[in-house]
Amino acid sequence: MTAATLIALVSQLFFQPPLAWLLSRHTALSVEGVWLAFPITNVTFAICSGAWFAFQGGFHNNHQSFHALLRHGK
Protein backbone atom coordinates (compact mmCIF):
# COMPACT_ATOMS: atom_id res chain seq x y z
CA MET A 1 0.00 0.00 0.00
CA THR A 2 1.44 3.35 -0.98
CA ALA A 3 1.75 6.28 1.37
CA ALA A 4 -0.79 8.28 -0.62
CA THR A 5 -3.38 5.51 -0.34
CA LEU A 6 -2.76 5.15 3.37
CA ILE A 7 -3.10 8.89 3.95
CA ALA A 8 -6.36 8.98 1.96
CA LEU A 9 -7.83 6.03 3.86
CA VAL A 10 -6.90 7.44 7.25
CA SER A 11 -8.32 10.84 6.41
CA GLN A 12 -11.61 9.60 4.97
CA LEU A 13 -12.28 6.71 7.35
CA PHE A 14 -10.77 7.66 10.68
CA PHE A 15 -10.58 11.45 10.76
CA GLN A 16 -13.51 12.88 8.81
CA PRO A 17 -16.46 10.97 10.39
CA PRO A 18 -15.45 11.69 14.01
CA LEU A 19 -14.77 15.32 13.12
CA ALA A 20 -18.19 15.64 11.45
CA TRP A 21 -19.84 14.08 14.49
CA LEU A 22 -17.91 16.30 16.89
CA LEU A 23 -18.70 19.49 14.99
CA SER A 24 -22.37 18.63 14.54
CA ARG A 25 -23.08 17.43 18.08
CA HIS A 26 -20.80 19.42 20.34
CA THR A 27 -20.78 22.85 18.73
CA ALA A 28 -23.45 25.32 17.73
CA LEU A 29 -22.74 24.50 14.06
CA SER A 30 -25.22 21.60 13.92
CA VAL A 31 -25.63 20.41 10.31
CA GLU A 32 -23.11 22.95 9.04
CA GLY A 33 -20.51 21.15 11.17
CA VAL A 34 -20.91 18.06 9.01
CA TRP A 35 -20.21 20.09 5.88
CA LEU A 36 -17.29 21.92 7.46
CA ALA A 37 -15.64 18.58 8.25
CA PHE A 38 -15.00 18.03 4.53
CA PRO A 39 -12.80 21.09 3.85
CA ILE A 40 -11.15 20.86 7.27
CA THR A 41 -10.18 17.25 6.56
CA ASN A 42 -8.99 18.01 3.04
CA VAL A 43 -6.84 20.98 4.05
CA THR A 44 -5.40 19.16 7.08
CA PHE A 45 -4.43 16.09 5.12
CA ALA A 46 -3.16 18.10 2.14
CA ILE A 47 -0.69 19.73 4.54
CA CYS A 48 0.17 16.33 6.07
CA SER A 49 0.64 14.78 2.62
CA GLY A 50 2.86 17.63 1.47
CA ALA A 51 4.98 17.36 4.59
CA TRP A 52 5.20 13.58 4.30
CA PHE A 53 6.37 13.62 0.70
CA ALA A 54 8.70 16.58 1.23
CA PHE A 55 10.48 14.95 4.16
CA GLN A 56 10.54 11.49 2.61
CA GLY A 57 12.02 12.77 -0.64
CA GLY A 58 8.92 11.81 -2.60
CA PHE A 59 8.81 14.97 -4.68
CA HIS A 60 12.52 14.84 -5.48
CA ASN A 61 12.49 11.17 -6.47
CA ASN A 62 9.41 11.54 -8.67
CA HIS A 63 10.93 14.61 -10.31
CA GLN A 64 14.09 12.70 -11.21
CA SER A 65 12.27 9.70 -12.62
CA PHE A 66 10.01 11.98 -14.68
CA HIS A 67 13.04 13.63 -16.27
CA ALA A 68 14.69 10.25 -16.85
CA LEU A 69 11.53 9.11 -18.62
CA LEU A 70 11.62 12.20 -20.86
CA ARG A 71 15.29 11.68 -21.71
CA HIS A 72 15.07 7.99 -22.51
CA GLY A 73 11.57 7.90 -23.94
CA LYS A 74 10.61 4.72 -22.12
Backbone torsions as a table, in degrees:
resi	resn	phi	psi	omega
1	MET	NA	131.1	-178.5
2	THR	-78.9	163.0	180.0
3	ALA	-62.9	-38.5	-179.7
4	ALA	-63.7	-41.0	178.4
5	THR	-65.6	-42.7	179.4
6	LEU	-63.1	-43.6	178.5
7	ILE	-62.7	-43.0	179.6
8	ALA	-63.6	-43.7	179.4
9	LEU	-63.8	-44.9	179.8
10	VAL	-62.2	-43.3	-177.7
11	SER	-66.7	-42.5	-175.0
12	GLN	-82.1	-28.0	-176.5
13	LEU	-99.5	-36.0	-171.6
14	PHE	-111.9	-14.2	-178.3
15	PHE	-108.9	-47.6	-174.6
16	GLN	-66.2	-48.2	-179.8
17	PRO	-61.4	-45.6	177.5
18	PRO	-64.6	-35.2	177.7
19	LEU	-65.5	-42.6	177.7
20	ALA	-61.4	-43.2	179.0
21	TRP	-64.3	-45.2	-179.4
22	LEU	-61.5	-46.7	-178.6
23	LEU	-68.3	-32.8	-177.6
24	SER	-81.9	-31.5	-175.4
25	ARG	-95.9	-32.8	-170.3
26	HIS	-114.0	13.9	173.6
27	THR	-133.1	172.4	178.0
28	ALA	-79.8	3.0	-176.5
29	LEU	-73.2	-30.3	-179.1
30	SER	55.9	-125.1	-176.3
31	VAL	-64.7	-32.5	178.6
32	GLU	-62.0	-27.5	177.5
33	GLY	-63.1	-34.9	176.7
34	VAL	-63.1	-45.0	-178.2
35	TRP	-71.4	-32.0	177.7
36	LEU	-70.8	-22.8	178.5
37	ALA	-63.2	-31.4	-179.4
38	PHE	-63.9	-57.8	-179.4
39	PRO	-67.4	-32.5	177.8
40	ILE	-62.8	-44.7	178.4
41	THR	-63.6	-45.7	-177.8
42	ASN	-63.2	-44.4	-179.9
43	VAL	-67.5	-43.7	-179.8
44	THR	-60.2	-46.8	-177.1
45	PHE	-80.5	-19.1	170.8
46	ALA	-67.5	-41.4	176.7
47	ILE	-65.3	-44.4	178.5
48	CYS	-62.2	-42.3	-180.0
49	SER	-64.9	-44.4	178.4
50	GLY	-60.3	-43.8	178.6
51	ALA	-65.4	-42.9	-179.9
52	TRP	-58.5	-51.1	-177.2
53	PHE	-71.1	-33.0	178.3
54	ALA	-66.7	-43.5	-177.4
55	PHE	-80.4	-21.9	178.3
56	GLN	-91.2	-2.0	-179.7
57	GLY	79.1	14.9	-177.4
58	GLY	-63.2	-40.1	-179.7
59	PHE	-69.3	-41.8	-177.9
60	HIS	-65.9	-45.6	-179.2
61	ASN	-64.6	-41.9	179.1
62	ASN	-66.2	-35.5	179.5
63	HIS	-64.0	-43.9	-180.0
64	GLN	-65.7	-44.3	-178.3
65	SER	-68.5	-29.8	176.6
66	PHE	-66.0	-43.6	179.0
67	HIS	-69.5	-34.3	176.0
68	ALA	-64.6	-38.8	178.0
69	LEU	-64.0	-40.0	178.8
70	LEU	-66.8	-39.2	-178.6
71	ARG	-69.1	-42.4	-173.5
72	HIS	-93.7	-16.8	177.3
73	GLY	69.3	23.9	-179.4
74	LYS	-106.2	NA	NA
